[in-house]
Amino acid sequence: MPISVKSIQHYLQMRTSDEDARAFKQFDYGFVENMKRYDQPIPPVFDLGLIKQKVRLYCGTKDKFMNIYAMSAILVAMQNSEEKEFEKKVEWGHQTFYFGKDLGPFVDTMERSLK
């Protein structure tokens, strides 16, 4: 799975943050660049409460990057979403959603939810 170095750095920033692990922050460029880009010394937090659209989240029980507890916190933070759905996929890992052999039913469900 192709992934950028910046994406990995951003993920590590969020994982190693002393702040609330549920907070999604923009990329931390360091004090000087943050001031240029964000007009503040630390990256701003994405306000998930601003999301108003229908949201469907998936999490695999074998996912090493995301877990069900964090996913639950995300759902709570999306308090203004018109409709929220969460589906736990037993035995799926993070990359299963990209490379899994049994994606047919998953894709069918996604297509139905988009209609």
Secondary structure, DSSP 8 states (H G I E B T S, - for coil): ----HHHHHHHHHHHH-SS-TT--B-----HHHHHHHHSSSS--B--GGG--S-EEEEEETT-SS--HHHHHHHHHH-TT-S-EEEEEETT--TTHHHH-TT-HHHHHHHHHHH-
